[in-house]
Amino acid sequence: MAFVAVLPGKAGGTNLFVLAITSTQPGHDRVAVSIPEIERHRAGLDPFPLWVMVDEYNHDILETSAYFEPGARIGAFSPSFHKKIMFAFTAVVRTGKSKAIPRAD
């Protein structure tokens, strides 16, 4: 499972930032956002505790991506929870404590 942030690129193209969703409680050395029960329900996810990992992500460019599965969306988080994840993600990126794994090779 993943949370995908889709943002326009500065030089054109569409950036995909893919953040893992995990059922394994993150260690103290990781940065994650806990997904509340109501958001898990909205997104059609399993009812047990889940986290969005914001300190490590895959990066790809949509237009040159090797694989993209249209229509695979399960559900969606609320706009307010989406903002919470994006705030945590951008804060970690700005501090330089995130790890990008480029997939646009």
N, C-alpha and C positions, 0 to 999 in steps of 0.2 A: 504494500500500500504506500501511497505517496501523496504529498501535498505539492501541487505544481503552481508556482508563481509564474505568470506569463507577463513579460514586460517588453515594450519596444526597445530595440537597440539604438544606441547613439549613431551608429554608422549604417542603419537600416537593419532589416532582419528582426526576428522576434526571439528574445532570450527566454529560455526555459530554465527555471531554477527548481530542481526536483529535491524536495526535502522528504526524508524517510519518515514513515509513521511506524512506530514499533510498539509491541506489547511488553517489551523488556524494560523495566524501570531503569532510566539512565543513572549512571554513576554520578558522584559529586563533581567529577571533572568534566562533565558534559553540560551543554545548555539545551534545554528542551521545554516545550510548552505542553502541559497536560491538557488532554482533550476532555472537556466536561461531558457528562452523560447525555445531555440534551443535544450537543453537537455531534456526538457519535451516532445518536438516533437520526438526526437530520441528514447526516451523510451516508446513512445505510451501513455503518461500520459495526463491528462486533461490540457487544455490550460491556466487555471487560475493559479495565484501564488501558489507555493508549496515550502515546506521546508523539509530538512532532519534533524531530531533531532539527534544531536551527543552527547548530555549529558545524555542520558538514552537509554539503549539497552537491548534486550533480549539475553541471551546466551544459546546456546544448543550445544550438540554434535551430529553431523549428524548420526553417526552409531548407536546411542542409542535413537535417537529422536522418540517421540511417533507418530509424523506425519510428513510426507514429501511428497509433491506433485510434482513429476517430470514433467517437461514440462510446468509448469505454468508461465514461464517467459513471460512477456509482451513485453519487449524491453530492451535496454541497454543504459547506459550513455557512453559518450566518455571516452577514457582512461585518458585524462587530467582532466575531471570533477570527475571521480572515484578517482584519486589521491588527488584532492582537498578535497573530503569528507573524505577519509582515513587520510589525514594530520590533518584535524580538529578533527576527532574522536580520533586519537592517542594522540593529544595534550591535549584534555580534560581528557582522561584516565590517562595520565602521571601526570597531576596536581592533580589527586584524586577528581576531581569535577564531575565525572560521576557516574551514578547509574546503576549497573548491576542487572538485574532480571534473576536469573538462571532458566532455563527451563529443565535442564538435570536431574531432580530429579526422 
